[in-house]
């Protein structure tokens, strides 16, 4: 059985300006609020597209805890005012979380699993420091078995 691969296109691209952590201009701005702002701008940049047609939002976040915890993608979608019918998922691939989210969204379109996706990333290095607030790695993961 052969399956046709579809092309995926970027129809709107938006980002926030870069701030300097931990004391920069965005130090008191929640990452879910930044995400909602970017989502609204991305949707506005594609005026012919009905937001209710978005099949899924895939958002990368390297440290999904505290202000950017839970399912920050879903929170951002709701804060942006998208319809409740638009699902969202947060993925973590550390420093490549945002680009992985975009790749996953493109793959869903290319394989015919989705027609319209929203993808990107969010992070606040001011509110959630590198490695998070409490490093709790399982020590067994670092045991040398040799």
Buried (B, 14 or more C-beta within 10 A) or exposed (E): EEEEEEEBEEEEEBEBEEBEBEEBEBBEBBBBBBBBBBBBBBBEEBEEBEBEEBBBBBBBBBBBBBBBBEBBBBBBBBBBEBEEEBBBBBBEBEEEBBBBBBBBBBBBBBEEEBEBBBBBBBBBBBBBEEEBEEEEEEEEEEEEEE
